[in-house]
Amino acid sequence: MVLILHALMSASRVGYRRCAERFNELGWNACFIHLPYHYSRVPRGYWNGELAITCDLIRNAEGLRQGVTELRQLMSALRERGSGEFGVLATSYGGWIGALLAMVERDLRFAALMAPIVNVEHAIWESPVARSIRRANCAVPISSRLSSPDISI
């Protein structure tokens, strides 16, 4: 089974479907995973993936942890049903989650991680998602943010 993990703010399944078809031709099953805050998991009023990497570092970490946990649960369920070999094909945000998965799942046959997010500062401040982050940060004056009971310095 190949677990296909998409990019941050991925807009289409088309390319991933082509990858799945090619893996099927090679005898592998393929599973396209909707990672946290993407596709079917986007709250109303937000863009696909907009909430995956934001200025809320706790939510970012929880989303990453959720992605890895769900993949491990899926792998466990598939093992119970006879799947014995797993691989990961992952891009960007999916590559980050795939790398974390590879650290805890040692029996992956392969992990192809394309452009995984490795520079969190860049992902937060310079990526396409940075527009929404800057908008969120600029919406609240600094003095209000510092006096908030949720923030400690």
Rosetta blueprint (number, residue, H / E / L):
1 M L
2 V E
3 L E
4 I E
5 L E
6 H L
7 A L
8 L L
9 M L
10 S L
11 A L
12 S L
13 R L
14 V H
15 G H
16 Y H
17 R H
18 R H
19 C H
20 A H
21 E H
22 R H
23 F H
24 N H
25 E H
26 L L
27 G L
28 W L
29 N L
30 A E
31 C E
32 F E
33 I E
34 H L
35 L L
36 P L
37 Y L
38 H L
39 Y H
40 S H
41 R H
42 V L
43 P L
44 R L
45 G L
46 Y L
47 W L
48 N L
49 G L
50 E L
51 L L
52 A L
53 I L
54 T L
55 C L
56 D L
57 L H
58 I H
59 R H
60 N H
61 A H
62 E H
63 G H
64 L H
65 R H
66 Q H
67 G H
68 V H
69 T H
70 E H
71 L H
72 R H
73 Q H
74 L H
75 M H
76 S H
77 A H
78 L H
79 R H
80 E H
81 R L
82 G L
83 S L
84 G L
85 E L
86 F E
87 G E
88 V E
89 L E
90 A E
91 T E
92 S L
93 Y H
94 G H
95 G H
96 W H
97 I H
98 G H
99 A H
100 L H
101 L H
102 A H
103 M H
104 V H
105 E L
106 R L
107 D L
108 L E
109 R E
110 F E
111 A E
112 A E
113 L E
114 M E
115 A L
116 P L
117 I L
118 V L
119 N L
120 V H
121 E H
122 H H
123 A H
124 I H
125 W H
126 E L
127 S L
128 P L
129 V L
130 A H
131 R H
132 S H
133 I H
134 R H
135 R H
136 A H
137 N H
138 C H
139 A L
140 V L
141 P L
142 I H
143 S H
144 S H
145 R H
146 L H
147 S H
148 S L
149 P L
150 D L
151 I L
152 S L
153 I L
